[in-house]
Amino acid sequence: MKSFYCIVLLFFSISVFSQSADEMAIRKVMQEQQDAWNNYDIEGFMQGYWKSDSLQFYSRGYITKGWQQTLDNYKKNYTSKAQTGQLTFKLNSIAPIENGSYYIMGQYLLKRTVGDANGEFIIIFKKIDGEWKIIADMST
């Protein structure tokens, strides 16, 4: 019986470690996005997104499909450093959906000289070819 408990404890420890490693990797992607945005590097910011026509971005009642269209929208709406400002993400919840994917609920705080812009988001990350990528983003 003692062996059984040791095996269960070992399995639980490995599972917790794996989730923690995944969460740390996802947090790293979000930090890299924040850093890129704050350096007015929109293309660098987009590296956190899945470079696919299947990427979906939902905001203000509209769905944008595809990585390139999402990039084009960002470039159209944020044409200067004054508009991108200083971004801070606040991650309120990171939880697995299923093996290889997580959802993140949080807030973005955008301090700008042209007026602050703050809101909430739900992002879905999926591990694709060994890298964590955003496959869907809903921001308000």
C-alpha positions in Angstrom: 0.0 0.0 0.0 2.9 2.3 0.8 4.2 1.8 -2.7 0.8 2.8 -4.2 0.9 6.1 -2.3 4.4 6.8 -3.4 3.4 6.2 -7.0 0.3 8.4 -6.7 2.4 11.2 -5.1 5.1 10.9 -7.8 2.4 11.1 -10.6 0.8 14.1 -8.9 4.2 15.9 -8.5 5.1 15.3 -12.2 1.6 16.6 -13.2 2.0 19.8 -11.1 5.5 20.4 -12.3 4.4 20.1 -15.9 1.6 22.6 -15.5 3.9 25.0 -13.7 6.4 24.7 -16.6 3.6 25.4 -19.1 2.4 28.3 -17.1 5.9 29.8 -16.9 6.3 29.4 -20.6 3.0 31.1 -21.3 3.9 33.9 -18.9 7.2 34.3 -20.8 5.3 34.7 -24.1 3.0 37.3 -22.5 6.1 39.2 -21.1 7.8 39.2 -24.5 4.6 40.6 -26.1 4.4 43.3 -23.4 8.1 44.2 -23.9 7.7 44.3 -27.7 4.6 46.5 -27.5 6.3 48.9 -25.1 9.2 49.2 -27.7 6.7 50.0 -30.4 7.5 46.7 -32.1 4.1 45.5 -33.3 5.6 42.7 -35.4 7.5 41.5 -32.3 4.3 41.6 -30.3 2.6 39.5 -33.0 5.2 36.7 -32.5 3.1 35.5 -29.6 0.2 34.7 -32.0 -0.2 31.6 -34.2 0.9 32.6 -37.6 -2.0 31.0 -39.4 -5.2 32.0 -41.3 -7.0 30.1 -38.5 -6.0 32.6 -35.8 -9.2 34.4 -34.4 -9.3 37.8 -32.7 -12.6 39.1 -31.3 -13.0 42.7 -30.3 -15.7 45.3 -30.4 -18.2 42.9 -31.9 -16.0 41.9 -34.8 -14.1 38.8 -35.6 -10.7 39.1 -37.3 -9.4 35.9 -38.9 -5.8 35.3 -39.7 -2.4 36.4 -38.4 -1.8 38.8 -41.3 -5.1 40.6 -40.9 -4.6 40.9 -37.2 -1.2 42.5 -37.8 -2.6 44.8 -40.4 -5.3 45.9 -38.0 -2.8 46.6 -35.2 -0.6 48.6 -37.6 -3.7 50.6 -38.8 -4.9 51.4 -35.3 -1.6 52.0 -33.6 0.5 54.2 -35.9 2.7 55.9 -33.4 4.4 55.4 -30.0 1.9 57.8 -28.5 -0.9 55.4 -29.5 0.8 52.2 -28.3 1.9 53.8 -25.0 3.0 51.6 -22.1 1.3 48.2 -21.8 0.9 46.2 -18.7 -0.8 42.8 -18.6 -2.4 41.6 -15.4 -3.0 37.8 -15.6 -5.8 36.8 -13.3 -6.2 33.2 -14.2 -4.2 30.6 -16.1 -5.8 27.2 -16.4 -5.5 24.2 -18.6 -8.4 23.4 -21.0 -7.0 20.1 -22.2 -3.6 18.6 -22.8 -1.6 21.2 -24.8 -3.9 24.2 -24.4 -4.7 26.8 -21.7 -6.9 29.8 -21.3 -5.8 33.0 -19.7 -8.2 35.6 -18.2 -6.8 39.0 -17.5 -6.6 42.7 -18.0 -4.6 45.0 -20.1 -3.6 48.5 -18.9 -2.5 50.9 -21.6 -1.1 54.2 -20.4 -0.9 56.7 -23.2 -0.5 60.5 -23.6 -3.4 60.3 -26.1 -5.6 58.7 -23.4 -5.4 55.5 -21.5 -7.1 52.3 -22.8 -7.8 49.5 -20.4 -9.9 46.3 -20.7 -10.2 42.6 -20.2 -9.2 39.6 -22.3 -9.6 35.9 -22.6 -6.8 34.3 -24.6 -6.4 30.7 -25.6 -2.9 29.3 -25.9 -2.0 26.1 -27.7 1.3 24.4 -27.9 2.2 24.2 -31.6 5.4 22.6 -32.8 6.8 22.9 -29.3 5.9 26.6 -28.8 3.1 28.3 -27.0 1.0 30.4 -29.3 -2.2 32.4 -29.0 -4.8 30.8 -31.2 -7.8 32.9 -30.1 -8.0 36.3 -28.4 -11.1 38.1 -27.1 -10.4 41.6 -25.9 -12.8 44.2 -24.7 
